[in-house]
Amino acid sequence: MRVLVLGGAGFLGSHTLVALAEAGHAPVALDNLVNASARAVERAAGLGGRAIPLVVADVRDAAALERALREHRAEAVIHFAALKAVARSVREPLEYFDNNVGGTVAVLRAMQQAGVERLVFSSSATVYGVPARVPIAEDAPRGAVNPYGHTKHACELLIEDACAAGGRLAALLLRYFNPVGAHPSGRLGEDPRGTPDNLMPFVSQVAVGRRPWLPVFGADWPTPDGTCVRDYLHVMDLAEAHVAALGALEGGGGRAPALNLGTGRGHSVREVVAEFERAAGRPIPTRVEGRRAGDVAVLYADCGRAAQVLGWRARRDLRAMCADAWRFQRENPSGYAAG
Ligand SMILES: NC(=O)c1ccc[n+]([C@@H]2O[C@H](COP(=O)([O-])OP(=O)(O)OC[C@H]3O[C@@H](n4cnc5c(N)ncnc54)[C@H](O)[C@@H]3O)[C@@H](O)[C@H]2O)c1
């Protein structure tokens, strides 16, 4: 299938390009490079063994999107393009709604104009907010607690309404838990700009000496070691889930079911740090700080629906996630900046 991958130069997008190419699809990346490097697409093409064009454009530009869809005769769209830093979204809600929700309106418009009817959307476990119980299933109520999460909830509603409007649009809303790790080659990985917002890239930058210590937000949570527990998912498992999602969309239009993508088990911050120390063979200094507003003790997914609908299950464990993340960081200490 010819697939336009929006946000294809980013962390999750670039790994998905490789999985798509390996599965025999023909991906094209579109990205405005606000949080990414064109080098990630070049490296993905090398790993996937085929040329992958990069269109540099903003997803809010519906005309540019429509042109790209037509020019590359796209049959499906995977929409990763969004801003994702929770703390920044609290300070800049207009920017986040404009980019994430405005971007998704433009994507749906361009798809309609170009007659493209298959959409895989990057949603997030953030839409659940503070869940009443774990594991979290897809029918748990949505109740995001920050502007970033609100934009994902709004996009889900928008896509559900667009599918229900009677056309042939078929969509899947994939709610990611905590994607981490890197391609096992060490060529592709996570290279955030500025201070990392998530645990694994932070740990990784401490391990490589770019930062002195890891802040641990609360060590008094009601968990076995007092630190928060999350459902970490290897980025290549996530990439493979997108290949499976394209297959599942062939069934026809009018629907936008949500699927959790995780492993179904949780690991604490201390467990992640210990596993990373083993992978890197060096200590990772930590400092306990106060809890962050809006955090919860334990979050992990019920992945039964994804297994049923996609025939997919995560296969890689925390050891592989840390070993692969470390390999990328060690071989690219300054990320993609050095070439
Ligand atoms: N990484 C996570 O922990 C996580 C968890 C849940 C959901 N998600 C979602 O998955 C998607 C991908 O996340 P990621 O971790 O790869 O982030 P990322 O920042 O690495 O990738 C997003 C990409 O989209 C591009 N982009 C942003 N706005 C754009 C615009 N207006 N036009 C064109 N390109 C634009 C960026 O340059 C970047 O390459 C996002 O939608 C994110 O919200 C990520």
The ligand as an ORCA input file, in Angstrom:
! r2SCAN-3c Opt
* xyz 0 1
  N       6.125      9.297     22.269
  C       5.148      9.141     23.139
  O       5.393      8.896     24.314
  C       3.703      9.220     22.694
  C       2.699      8.684     23.521
  C       1.383      8.765     23.118
  C       1.055      9.377     21.913
  N       2.036      9.906     21.131
  C       1.664     10.567     19.875
  O       2.351      9.915     18.819
  C       2.673     10.866     17.802
  C       4.147     10.793     17.486
  O       4.894     11.053     18.652
  P       6.486     11.060     18.662
  O       6.914     10.593     19.991
  O       6.992     10.401     17.462
  O       6.749     12.632     18.614
  P       7.747     13.447     17.665
  O       7.702     14.858     18.106
  O       9.062     12.762     17.594
  O       7.022     13.288     16.249
  C       5.989     14.129     15.808
  C       6.402     14.632     14.449
  O       5.388     15.479     13.925
  C       6.001     16.619     13.349
  N       5.000     17.692     13.398
  C       4.457     18.299     14.479
  N       3.560     19.232     14.094
  C       3.518     19.197     12.734
  C       2.799     19.924     11.750
  N       1.940     20.887     12.092
  N       3.005     19.614     10.459
  C       3.888     18.656     10.085
  N       4.609     17.950     10.965
  C       4.421     18.225     12.289
  C       7.251     16.881     14.160
  O       8.260     17.584     13.453
  C       7.693     15.452     14.488
  O       8.566     14.953     13.498
  C       2.180     12.215     18.311
  O       0.910     12.448     17.776
  C       2.098     12.001     19.803
  O       1.148     12.867     20.377
  C       3.356      9.824     21.498
*
